[in-house]
Amino acid sequence: MYVSRGAGTRAATAVLGMALFVAGCSSGDGGGDGGGKNGDDAGAAISQQPKATDPFWVNPDGNAAQQVADYEKAGKKAQAEQIREIAEQPTGEWIGPENPEQEARGFTEAAEKADRTALLVLYNIPHRDCGQYSQGGAADGNAYRSWIDGVAKGIGDRSATVILEPDAVLHLVDGCTGEQFHEERYALLKEAVGKLAALKDTKVYLDAGNAGWGHPDQIFEPLQRAGIAQADGFAVNVSNFYSTEDSLAYGKDLSSKVGNKHFVIDTSRNGNGPYKGGNPDERWCNPPGRALGEPPTTKTSDPLVDAYVWVKRPGESDGECKGGPKAGQWWVDYALKLAKASD
């Protein structure tokens, strides 16, 4: 049997876009590689990464950036520098269910001002996560369509890279999502891909599981039904821990079955590979001893891999397991352990 939650648990914890737009305006002067301060009293001075190798926007007011500021204010310089390893890398901005247009506009406007691309994660499909730690999603198909419309309107002509619906296709394949919801989900995903791909400067990557859950032979036809042909590619290892080497092998095998589509790899927490202890069904949930992976970049080891990205935000919990808070909540102890293990 596959681990049904193989792609990990996620949560949309984005702050309202307008608040981020205000913060984002201080992140640079509209194209430089330097950053501004995270608020008047923060002192974190979160910088953007060099655009040539890492074109994605670093949020100067994310949880990690705020933690850096708190540690510096408290004189805890060593801890501040550890968390800075997370704060100064671009991570996915998970669009929340209530204000999709406002949030998408806020993130993309802030990214545009910094001359970067916003990395957005859309995780609101109806019957999300099969009632597990990240259960929820839109109330029904029409609500989801309206939500996608809001996201698309918020992005507009600005530059964005979208990771579309972690686990949504995988849970159709592994039986986690009930059969009665399958046809609607395929239709919703295909419509979402089409809507987002039609935007002027948006790339769309449909989530395609990870190296540990099964085999590409089991998911390539479902991906085709979900609209992979219209997408720029697919994403692998979202919120999971499989090595970049294993993720690359999985992705290349899958690519060969879906028209040689390109893909991105979530390297946020795969520095030490997957956890092999404890309950096999929950090895994905806040596993101990993990480390940050390769920093986000478009300079990858293979021409089929468009980018290494940090889709999962390191330091945010997978769920209420192993002492963690609710899915998506900031957990500084785990964040410190990830950073220390990466040194």
Sequence and secondary structure as in RCSB ss.txt:
>XXXX:A:sequence
MYVSRGAGTRAATAVLGMALFVAGCSSGDGGGDGGGKNGDDAGAAISQQPKATDPFWVNPDGNAAQQVADYEKAG
KKAQAEQIREIAEQPTGEWIGPENPEQEARGFTEAAEKADRTALLVLYNIPHRDCGQYSQGGAADGNAYRSWIDG
VAKGIGDRSATVILEPDAVLHLVDGCTGEQFHEERYALLKEAVGKLAALKDTKVYLDAGNAGWGHPDQIFEPLQR
AGIAQADGFAVNVSNFYSTEDSLAYGKDLSSKVGNKHFVIDTSRNGNGPYKGGNPDERWCNPPGRALGEPPTTKT
SDPLVDAYVWVKRPGESDGECKGGPKAGQWWVDYALKLAKASD
>XXXX:A:secstr
   TTTT         HHHHHHHHHTS SSS S    SSTTT        TTT  B   TTSHHHHHHHHHHHTT
 HHHHHHHHHHHTS B EE  SS HHHHHHHHHHHHHHTT BEEEEE   TTBGGGSTT B  SSHHHHHHHHHH
HHHHHTTS EEEEE TTTTHHHHSS S GGGHHHHHHHHHHHHHHHHTSTTEEEEEE   TTT  GGGTHHHHHH
TTGGGSSEEEESTT    HHHHHHHHHHHHTTTTS EEEEE TT TT    SS GGGTTSS TT    S  BS  
SSTTEEEEEB S TTB SSS TT  STT B HHHHHHHHHHH 
